[in-house]
């Protein structure tokens, strides 16, 4: 729990109550109540203030296209990084509205794939050097990075390597003639990172943004339960997808399952192996 001395250094006055809340498995998260309003506070112990710079940049990039929490302040207190956001009260909403909102996010474009900065403070390094070729970016700055990490953690094997090399070939062959436009991606688009305000407005949380092939975001939405059919129908009405996009979903789900393999271990090994097989059929 945060001490009074620590809390006194926040840019808030008359803090009345601080309660731990769920905020994922990466950060400590709190509801901070002052006399006037509530705030959402994230804390990363023994990190510099730069730890939250990537999330802040993501919120700022997403804000013109979809509702996100407003940034109140960030910095370092007693050697701990913090990010202070507005508190949002959640309700229920229409997944079709969320689908349209995600389509608008993906209609935010850049000239190249990547981002203006890397993010290497987390458990999974994200290298975002600008790249003109999506196949090169996805293979070299996403898949290969996680394969190397899995090898170092002794969570890789010859089967996975063989299948991954076949997937590289498929990706390069397809994108030799297909040139997607770099879209702003949320980067971790599962149901836990989306919600609705009490008035039904769609909201995105915890971004891990970069500019990439928008099919990657959609692949994540289908990995852990998926969204409703109304979500995908509304999305495609706003921003139609390339033909046979479902066939490429395993190409991108491979990345997210490799991430889970690295983070949580062999529990995700069978799902990764099955997805690699689907990706190379």
DRENLUM-918457 format. One record per residue (C-alpha): x, y, z; residue number from 1. Coordinates in steps of 0.1 Angstrom, whole numbers, plus 5000, padded with zeros to 4 digits. Each point is the difference from the previous one (the first is absolute). Layout:
BEGIN
<u: X; v: Y; w: Z; k: NUM>
...
REM end
This chain:
BEGIN
<u: 5000; v: 5000; w: 5000; k: 1>
<u: 5012; v: 5035; w: 4993; k: 2>
<u: 5011; v: 5021; w: 5029; k: 3>
<u: 4986; v: 5034; w: 5009; k: 4>
<u: 5034; v: 5015; w: 4993; k: 5>
<u: 4999; v: 4985; w: 4965; k: 6>
<u: 4964; v: 5011; w: 4993; k: 7>
<u: 5008; v: 5036; w: 5012; k: 8>
<u: 5023; v: 5004; w: 4970; k: 9>
<u: 4972; v: 4995; w: 4975; k: 10>
<u: 4987; v: 5032; w: 4983; k: 11>
<u: 4967; v: 4996; w: 5019; k: 12>
<u: 4986; v: 5017; w: 5031; k: 13>
<u: 4979; v: 4986; w: 5028; k: 14>
<u: 5003; v: 4963; w: 4993; k: 15>
<u: 4973; v: 4983; w: 5021; k: 16>
<u: 5003; v: 4963; w: 4989; k: 17>
<u: 5023; v: 4977; w: 4980; k: 18>
<u: 4988; v: 4965; w: 4991; k: 19>
<u: 5017; v: 4973; w: 4980; k: 20>
<u: 4981; v: 4990; w: 4968; k: 21>
<u: 5006; v: 4975; w: 4972; k: 22>
<u: 5023; v: 5014; w: 4974; k: 23>
<u: 5016; v: 4970; w: 4983; k: 24>
<u: 5030; v: 4980; w: 5009; k: 25>
<u: 5027; v: 5026; w: 4992; k: 26>
<u: 4992; v: 5030; w: 5022; k: 27>
<u: 4987; v: 5008; w: 5035; k: 28>
<u: 4967; v: 5018; w: 4995; k: 29>
<u: 4980; v: 5022; w: 5024; k: 30>
<u: 4969; v: 5021; w: 5002; k: 31>
<u: 5009; v: 5033; w: 5015; k: 32>
<u: 4971; v: 5020; w: 5015; k: 33>
<u: 5004; v: 5037; w: 5008; k: 34>
<u: 4973; v: 5023; w: 5013; k: 35>
<u: 4990; v: 5009; w: 4965; k: 36>
<u: 5005; v: 4969; w: 4978; k: 37>
<u: 5016; v: 4966; w: 4994; k: 38>
<u: 5031; v: 4991; w: 4980; k: 39>
<u: 5016; v: 4969; w: 4987; k: 40>
<u: 5036; v: 4995; w: 5011; k: 41>
<u: 5025; v: 4976; w: 4985; k: 42>
<u: 5033; v: 4994; w: 5018; k: 43>
<u: 5031; v: 4980; w: 4988; k: 44>
<u: 5024; v: 4994; w: 5028; k: 45>
<u: 5036; v: 5009; w: 4995; k: 46>
<u: 4996; v: 5014; w: 4965; k: 47>
<u: 5007; v: 5034; w: 4986; k: 48>
<u: 4972; v: 5023; w: 4988; k: 49>
<u: 5009; v: 4989; w: 4964; k: 50>
<u: 4983; v: 4967; w: 5007; k: 51>
<u: 4966; v: 5014; w: 4993; k: 52>
<u: 5011; v: 5022; w: 4970; k: 53>
<u: 4990; v: 4974; w: 4975; k: 54>
<u: 4965; v: 4996; w: 5015; k: 55>
<u: 4996; v: 5038; w: 5001; k: 56>
<u: 5010; v: 5003; w: 4963; k: 57>
<u: 4975; v: 4973; w: 4992; k: 58>
<u: 4972; v: 5018; w: 5018; k: 59>
<u: 5008; v: 5032; w: 4982; k: 60>
<u: 5001; v: 4984; w: 4966; k: 61>
<u: 4967; v: 4982; w: 5006; k: 62>
<u: 4981; v: 5029; w: 5014; k: 63>
<u: 4990; v: 5017; w: 4967; k: 64>
<u: 4983; v: 4968; w: 4989; k: 65>
<u: 4985; v: 4984; w: 5031; k: 66>
<u: 4994; v: 5008; w: 5037; k: 67>
<u: 5029; v: 4992; w: 5023; k: 68>
<u: 5008; v: 5010; w: 5036; k: 69>
<u: 5013; v: 5035; w: 5002; k: 70>
<u: 5036; v: 5004; w: 5013; k: 71>
<u: 5002; v: 5020; w: 5032; k: 72>
<u: 5036; v: 4997; w: 5009; k: 73>
<u: 5030; v: 4976; w: 5000; k: 74>
<u: 5035; v: 4999; w: 5015; k: 75>
<u: 5021; v: 4983; w: 5027; k: 76>
<u: 4994; v: 5000; w: 5037; k: 77>
<u: 5026; v: 4984; w: 5024; k: 78>
<u: 5014; v: 4980; w: 4971; k: 79>
<u: 4966; v: 4987; w: 4988; k: 80>
<u: 4984; v: 5010; w: 4966; k: 81>
<u: 4964; v: 5011; w: 5001; k: 82>
<u: 4973; v: 5009; w: 4975; k: 83>
<u: 4969; v: 5019; w: 5012; k: 84>
<u: 4969; v: 4997; w: 4978; k: 85>
<u: 4965; v: 5012; w: 5002; k: 86>
<u: 4976; v: 4975; w: 5017; k: 87>
<u: 4975; v: 4986; w: 4976; k: 88>
<u: 4967; v: 4984; w: 5010; k: 89>
<u: 4991; v: 4971; w: 4978; k: 90>
<u: 4966; v: 4987; w: 4988; k: 91>
<u: 4989; v: 4980; w: 4970; k: 92>
<u: 4999; v: 5008; w: 4964; k: 93>
<u: 4995; v: 4988; w: 4964; k: 94>
<u: 5028; v: 4980; w: 4986; k: 95>
<u: 4991; v: 5013; w: 4965; k: 96>
<u: 5009; v: 5035; w: 5013; k: 97>
<u: 5033; v: 4986; w: 5012; k: 98>
<u: 5006; v: 4984; w: 4966; k: 99>
<u: 4994; v: 5033; w: 4983; k: 100>
<u: 5023; v: 5018; w: 5025; k: 101>
<u: 5029; v: 4975; w: 4994; k: 102>
<u: 4996; v: 5005; w: 4962; k: 103>
<u: 5004; v: 5037; w: 5005; k: 104>
<u: 5032; v: 4993; w: 5021; k: 105>
<u: 5013; v: 4979; w: 4971; k: 106>
<u: 4993; v: 5028; w: 4976; k: 107>
<u: 5027; v: 5020; w: 5017; k: 108>
<u: 5030; v: 4994; w: 4977; k: 109>
<u: 5037; v: 5006; w: 4999; k: 110>
<u: 5025; v: 4999; w: 4971; k: 111>
<u: 5019; v: 4970; w: 5014; k: 112>
<u: 4996; v: 4971; w: 5024; k: 113>
<u: 5013; v: 5004; w: 5035; k: 114>
<u: 5000; v: 5029; w: 5025; k: 115>
<u: 5022; v: 5029; w: 5010; k: 116>
<u: 5013; v: 4981; w: 5030; k: 117>
<u: 5008; v: 4965; w: 5013; k: 118>
<u: 4986; v: 4987; w: 5032; k: 119>
<u: 5024; v: 4977; w: 5018; k: 120>
<u: 4992; v: 5006; w: 5037; k: 121>
<u: 4974; v: 4973; w: 5000; k: 122>
<u: 5004; v: 4962; w: 5001; k: 123>
<u: 4997; v: 4998; w: 4962; k: 124>
<u: 5021; v: 5024; w: 4980; k: 125>
<u: 4983; v: 5019; w: 4973; k: 126>
<u: 5023; v: 5013; w: 4972; k: 127>
<u: 4982; v: 5025; w: 4978; k: 128>
<u: 5026; v: 5013; w: 4976; k: 129>
<u: 4982; v: 5014; w: 4970; k: 130>
<u: 4998; v: 4976; w: 4971; k: 131>
<u: 4986; v: 5003; w: 4965; k: 132>
<u: 4993; v: 4962; w: 4997; k: 133>
<u: 4974; v: 4984; w: 5022; k: 134>
<u: 5014; v: 4965; w: 4996; k: 135>
<u: 5034; v: 5012; w: 5011; k: 136>
<u: 4986; v: 5019; w: 5030; k: 137>
<u: 4978; v: 4972; w: 5012; k: 138>
<u: 5026; v: 4972; w: 4996; k: 139>
<u: 5031; v: 5019; w: 5013; k: 140>
<u: 4985; v: 5023; w: 5026; k: 141>
<u: 4972; v: 4978; w: 5014; k: 142>
<u: 5002; v: 4962; w: 4993; k: 143>
<u: 5038; v: 4996; w: 5000; k: 144>
<u: 5004; v: 5020; w: 5032; k: 145>
<u: 4976; v: 4977; w: 5019; k: 146>
<u: 5015; v: 4969; w: 4985; k: 147>
<u: 5034; v: 5011; w: 5012; k: 148>
<u: 4986; v: 5007; w: 5035; k: 149>
<u: 4983; v: 4966; w: 5001; k: 150>
<u: 5033; v: 4983; w: 4991; k: 151>
<u: 5018; v: 5018; w: 5029; k: 152>
<u: 4972; v: 4988; w: 5023; k: 153>
<u: 5003; v: 4965; w: 4986; k: 154>
<u: 4964; v: 5001; w: 4988; k: 155>
<u: 5008; v: 4994; w: 4963; k: 156>
<u: 5005; v: 4968; w: 4981; k: 157>
<u: 5008; v: 4987; w: 4965; k: 158>
<u: 4963; v: 4996; w: 4990; k: 159>
<u: 4992; v: 5036; w: 5009; k: 160>
<u: 5031; v: 5013; w: 4981; k: 161>
<u: 4991; v: 4980; w: 4969; k: 162>
<u: 4964; v: 5012; w: 5000; k: 163>
<u: 5011; v: 5036; w: 5006; k: 164>
<u: 5024; v: 4999; w: 4971; k: 165>
<u: 4972; v: 4987; w: 4978; k: 166>
<u: 4978; v: 5028; w: 5013; k: 167>
<u: 5027; v: 5026; w: 4991; k: 168>
<u: 4999; v: 4987; w: 4964; k: 169>
<u: 4962; v: 5002; w: 4998; k: 170>
<u: 5000; v: 5036; w: 5013; k: 171>
<u: 5028; v: 5011; w: 4976; k: 172>
<u: 4982; v: 4984; w: 4970; k: 173>
<u: 4967; v: 5016; w: 5008; k: 174>
<u: 5012; v: 5035; w: 5008; k: 175>
<u: 5023; v: 5000; w: 4970; k: 176>
<u: 4969; v: 5010; w: 4980; k: 177>
<u: 4976; v: 5013; w: 5027; k: 178>
<u: 5009; v: 5033; w: 5015; k: 179>
<u: 4978; v: 5009; w: 5031; k: 180>
<u: 4998; v: 5036; w: 5011; k: 181>
<u: 5017; v: 5005; w: 5035; k: 182>
<u: 4971; v: 5004; w: 5024; k: 183>
<u: 5001; v: 5011; w: 5036; k: 184>
<u: 4996; v: 4968; w: 5021; k: 185>
<u: 4990; v: 4997; w: 5036; k: 186>
<u: 5024; v: 4972; w: 5003; k: 187>
<u: 4983; v: 4979; w: 5027; k: 188>
<u: 4964; v: 5000; w: 4989; k: 189>
<u: 4982; v: 4975; w: 5021; k: 190>
<u: 4967; v: 5005; w: 5019; k: 191>
<u: 5018; v: 5009; w: 5032; k: 192>
<u: 5014; v: 5031; w: 4984; k: 193>
<u: 4967; v: 5013; w: 4986; k: 194>
<u: 4969; v: 5012; w: 5019; k: 195>
<u: 4971; v: 5024; w: 4999; k: 196>
<u: 4992; v: 5031; w: 5020; k: 197>
<u: 4967; v: 5001; w: 5018; k: 198>
<u: 4985; v: 5019; w: 4969; k: 199>
<u: 5012; v: 4972; w: 4977; k: 200>
<u: 5030; v: 5017; w: 4986; k: 201>
<u: 5027; v: 4975; w: 4990; k: 202>
<u: 5034; v: 5003; w: 5018; k: 203>
<u: 5034; v: 4986; w: 4995; k: 204>
<u: 5025; v: 4993; w: 5028; k: 205>
<u: 5036; v: 4990; w: 5005; k: 206>
<u: 5013; v: 5006; w: 4964; k: 207>
<u: 5032; v: 4986; w: 4985; k: 208>
<u: 4998; v: 5019; w: 4968; k: 209>
<u: 5020; v: 5000; w: 4968; k: 210>
<u: 4991; v: 5003; w: 4963; k: 211>
<u: 4995; v: 4966; w: 4983; k: 212>
<u: 4977; v: 4978; w: 4981; k: 213>
<u: 4965; v: 5004; w: 5016; k: 214>
<u: 4994; v: 4963; w: 4996; k: 215>
<u: 5023; v: 4995; w: 5029; k: 216>
<u: 4977; v: 5019; w: 5024; k: 217>
<u: 4970; v: 4980; w: 4987; k: 218>
<u: 5019; v: 4967; w: 5005; k: 219>
<u: 5004; v: 5009; w: 5037; k: 220>
<u: 4963; v: 5006; w: 5003; k: 221>
<u: 4993; v: 4965; w: 4989; k: 222>
<u: 5026; v: 4982; w: 5021; k: 223>
<u: 4985; v: 4999; w: 5035; k: 224>
<u: 4962; v: 4997; w: 4994; k: 225>
<u: 4996; v: 5027; w: 4974; k: 226>
<u: 4975; v: 5028; w: 4997; k: 227>
<u: 4965; v: 4996; w: 4987; k: 228>
<u: 4990; v: 4997; w: 4963; k: 229>
<u: 4986; v: 5035; w: 5002; k: 230>
<u: 5034; v: 5013; w: 5008; k: 231>
<u: 5016; v: 4986; w: 4968; k: 232>
<u: 4970; v: 5009; w: 4978; k: 233>
<u: 5001; v: 5036; w: 5012; k: 234>
<u: 5037; v: 5002; w: 4996; k: 235>
<u: 5000; v: 4988; w: 4964; k: 236>
<u: 4972; v: 5023; w: 4991; k: 237>
<u: 5022; v: 5029; w: 5009; k: 238>
<u: 5033; v: 4986; w: 4988; k: 239>
<u: 4998; v: 4969; w: 4978; k: 240>
<u: 5027; v: 4973; w: 5004; k: 241>
<u: 5021; v: 4983; w: 4974; k: 242>
<u: 4986; v: 4968; w: 4985; k: 243>
<u: 5006; v: 4968; w: 5020; k: 244>
<u: 5012; v: 5018; w: 5031; k: 245>
<u: 4989; v: 4972; w: 5023; k: 246>
<u: 5026; v: 4978; w: 4984; k: 247>
<u: 5027; v: 5023; w: 5013; k: 248>
<u: 4987; v: 5002; w: 5035; k: 249>
<u: 5024; v: 4972; w: 5012; k: 250>
<u: 5030; v: 5020; w: 4986; k: 251>
<u: 4993; v: 5026; w: 5026; k: 252>
<u: 4987; v: 4979; w: 5028; k: 253>
<u: 5033; v: 4982; w: 4999; k: 254>
<u: 5016; v: 5032; w: 5012; k: 255>
<u: 4977; v: 5004; w: 5030; k: 256>
<u: 5003; v: 4964; w: 5010; k: 257>
<u: 5038; v: 5003; w: 4998; k: 258>
<u: 4996; v: 5029; w: 5023; k: 259>
<u: 4980; v: 4980; w: 5025; k: 260>
<u: 5025; v: 4971; w: 4997; k: 261>
<u: 5027; v: 5023; w: 5010; k: 262>
<u: 4981; v: 5016; w: 5028; k: 263>
<u: 4982; v: 4970; w: 5015; k: 264>
<u: 5018; v: 4969; w: 4988; k: 265>
<u: 4991; v: 4968; w: 4983; k: 266>
<u: 4963; v: 5003; w: 5010; k: 267>
<u: 4997; v: 5018; w: 4967; k: 268>
<u: 5022; v: 4976; w: 4981; k: 269>
<u: 4972; v: 4977; w: 4986; k: 270>
<u: 4980; v: 5030; w: 4987; k: 271>
<u: 5031; v: 5015; w: 4984; k: 272>
<u: 5009; v: 4967; w: 4983; k: 273>
<u: 4964; v: 4996; w: 4986; k: 274>
<u: 4999; v: 5036; w: 4988; k: 275>
<u: 5034; v: 4996; w: 4983; k: 276>
<u: 4987; v: 4970; w: 4981; k: 277>
<u: 4969; v: 5019; w: 4990; k: 278>
<u: 5022; v: 5029; w: 4989; k: 279>
<u: 5021; v: 4979; w: 4977; k: 280>
<u: 4972; v: 4979; w: 4983; k: 281>
REM end
